[in-house]
Amino acid sequence: MAFWYLSQIFRSTEKETSGPSTLNIGIRFFRKFKKMDIEWVCKHHSDLSKEQLYAILKLRAEVFVVEQNCAYPDVDGLDLEGDTCHLMAWQDNHLVAYLRLLDPHSQNSDVVIGRVIIAPQARGQGLGHTLMEQALKQAEKYWPGTSISLSAQAHLQGYYGRYGFEVVGVEYMEDGIPHIGMHRP
């Protein structure tokens, strides 16, 4: 109901004034307002409902396999192993962002962040930054003081660098996409 009301305000504002700037301001405000409606959930794999697991696997297949055109075994056996946790962002009962946190004990080293994904319809709203902030918060909550590693698509080095990750090693190809190892002490 609130979203309908806000959209009506923006439409009426557009009619009352001339020029695209007023509409753009309204759209930006509306997007920021909608972002507040996101529910962040981090669950141990044993606490996932079958609907949540289905939504996770569906989104990963839609983006990693179909959109990125990478035929690879996404279901790799790690989703239900050890103390793996799944960080999810839900908006209007749709999974809009997700990542997986592999526990340091099952990895014999660091917490490992993987399967980082933003749903296509949710991109461009800064959700990736909130996802990473939430991931770091959850990693610290479950495994305090433990370093974190990830395998980043090479073009995202700057993005992860904002969160204290540093390049480790050399660039390599994974499923036809350039990747780089990154570490955060």
N, C-alpha and C positions, 0 to 999 in steps of 0.2 A: 504494500500500500504506500509506504513512504517513497519508494522508487518511482511509482506512478505519479505521485504528487510532485516530486522534484522534476520529473520530465515535463510535466505540465507547466511548471514555473519557467523552465528553460524555453519551452515553446512560446509561452506568452511573452517572455523577454525578447525573444527573437522577433516577434511581430511588432512589438512596441518600439524597437530601435532599429536603426539601419546599420548595416555593416557586419561582417563576419566576426569581429573581435568579441562582441558580447556573447555570441553563441559559443565560440571557442572557450571563453572563460567558464561558461556554464558546463560544457562538456568536461573540462578539466576538473571542475569542482565535483561533478557527478561521479567521475571515475575515482577520485580520492574518497568520496563518501562511500562508494560501493566497496572499496578496499577494506574499510572497517568492518564489513560484513563477513570477513573470512574467519573461519574457525580452524585453528592450528591444533593438530592432534599428533602426538608421538606415542607409538605403541610398540611394545615388545611383540615379536612375531606371534607368540602364543596367544596374545590378546586380540589379534585381528579377527574381525568377523569375516565370513565368506564373501560378503558384499564388498567390504573394504579391499580384501585381497583381489577380488575380481576387478574392481575399479583400478587398482594399482597396475595389474598385469595388462589390462586393456589400454590404459594411457601409455604405458611403456611400449606396447606393440604398435600403437598408432603413431608414436613419434619416432622411436628408435628404429623400428623395422620398416614401417611404411613410409613415413615422411622423409627419413634420412636414407632410405633405400639400403638398409643394412640387414641382410639375411644372416642372422646369427642367433645362437641359443640364449635368449634373454633370461629364461628360467634356468639359472646356473647352479642351483642347489644351495646358494648362500642366503636366500630370503628367509629360510626357516632354520638356520643354523645358529648355534651358540646363543648369544644374547643380542642378535640382530634386532635393531629397532627401525621402524618405518615412520618417517615424518611426512605428514600429509596436511595439505591446505584444502579445505572444503568451502565452497561457495554455492549456496542454493542447491545443496545435495549433489554437487558435481566436484570431482577431484580436479583442482586447478594447478596444484604444484605438489611435488613429491621428491623425496630423496631417501636413500637407504644409508643407515649407519651400521657398519660392521664392527663388532666389539673387538677390542685389542687382543683379547685372549684367544679368540678363534683365528685371528690373523697373525698371532705371534709377534706383534709389534705395536703399531699405532691403531687408533680409531681410523676407519677408512670410510670416507664419504663417497658414495657412488649413485649411479642411476638418477642424477640430478635432472629434473624435468619441469618445465612450465607448459601447461596445456596451450595449444595454439590460440584459443580464444581469450586467454588471460595474459598474453604477452604485451609488453610495452607499457606496463603499469607499475614497474618497479618491484614486482612480486619476487623476482629472482634475488634481489637484495634482502628482502624480508626472509626469504627461505634460507639464505646463507646465515643470517643473524640467528634465526631459530635453530639451525643445525649446530652452530657453535655453542649456543646456550644449552641445547640438549646433550651434546657431547660432554660438556663440562659438568652437567648435572649427573650423568650416568657414569662417567669415567674422569673424575676431576684430575687436572694436571697432566693428562695424557696428550701426547702430540697427535696430530691428525695428518693423514695423507689422502691424496686423491689423484686420479688420473684425469687430467683436463684435456678437453679439445684444445689444441694449440692456440687457436684464435681467442680463447678465453683467459689467457694468462693474466692480463691486466685486471679482469674482473676478480679473479681469485686473489690476485696480489693485494687488492684493497682490503682483504680480510686476513692479511698476514702470511699468506702462502708464498713460498719461494720455490723457484724451479729446481728440480733435482734431476740430474741426468740429461740426456739428449732427446730430441723429438723422435717419435717413432710412429709407425702406422698401426692403427687398430681398426679393423673392419673397414679399411679404405679411407679412414679419417685420421689426419695428423693429430697426435696426442703428445702430452708432456707430463711427466711425473711432477707433483708438487707436494710440499711439506710445510706444515705449520707447527713450530715447536710448542 
